[in-house]
């Protein structure tokens, strides 16, 4: 991927996480951290704070690297096809055996070689070949993540929160997760619903997240409503979609959420988030019939068992068809898999109760019909 392709993709994705790049400098730092190692080493020293200027500078260095690589390949082809290409290969191997270095140079009192692995001039063991950091010479990380770098703007990983003593009680941590925190993340998922509900006489932007394990309220909204929070019995470590972990220790008990005129109390954990005021967890357990509002209001329409077949009417209802036509037995639309499962369960229930019986596509002929056919043949 070239610098221009990376910049276009970066601008496209930044629309969904605008809170991560609130100004031009933050935008430039995020873009700079995503460059490859060679470009990053060249542009990081300029401390460019403008995004467009940083893209232009990275493009210039990219062209320079491409030109250097092309000249290096051309030089290698020239050497391989030169007058010394047929020299004694055994002597060449013997002279360079046991070392990964090529050309020898003198730096002060030490002899430095141009390494064939990393194409750099250095002394001692090649750090790239040994998997060591270029700056501190230690293993376990790369130059970009080296702790000795003064310009490392990446936030350190969140520390592991141990239980803190309070009185005679030991506060422990409990895991939690939330799958969407911003409108952009909500648009990318098909199992979340957004809307506006009334909370403490104010309209709140709510996200119904089926992947969340708890319900949350933003710290900004809690301060706006001047609500008094309470401390959790145990700290909650929340895993966010970005891969980070945030520790929460306060919540609002019994918050009156108004949904279609009904008050539904909910315990909301105070969480520092942007884009939504409230995130509500959606329980995944199956809903019972007595919990559905319409079923409770009309119990005569939803009996537990069928009383029997419908009574016979004096006037049979029919639909008059045009002569020579038959009713269409094919469904006008395809049923969903869940509807097919429900239909199968209902038919099996009617079969077990004896209200219906299975139909045979090829029934056996009746004996009276056979006699009538024999009489017609005579």
Secondary structure, DSSP 8 states (H G I E B T S, - for coil): --HHHHHHHHHHHHGGGGGG--SHHHHHHHHHHTS-HHHHHHHGGG----HHHHHHHHHHHHHHHHHHHHHHHHHHHHHHTSTTTTS-HHHHHHHHTT--EEEEEEETTEEEEEETTT--EESSS-HHHHT--TTT--SSS-GGG-TT-TT--S----------EETTEE--EEEEE-S--SHHHHHT-SSEEEEEEEETTEEEEEEEETT-SS-EEEHHHHHHTT---EEEEEEEEEE-TTS-EEEEEEEEEEEEEEETTEEEEEEEEEE--SS-SEEEE---S---GGGSHHHHH-TTTS-SS---S----SS-------TT-----S-SS---HHHHHHHHHHHHHHHHHTS-----TT----HHHHHHHHHHH-
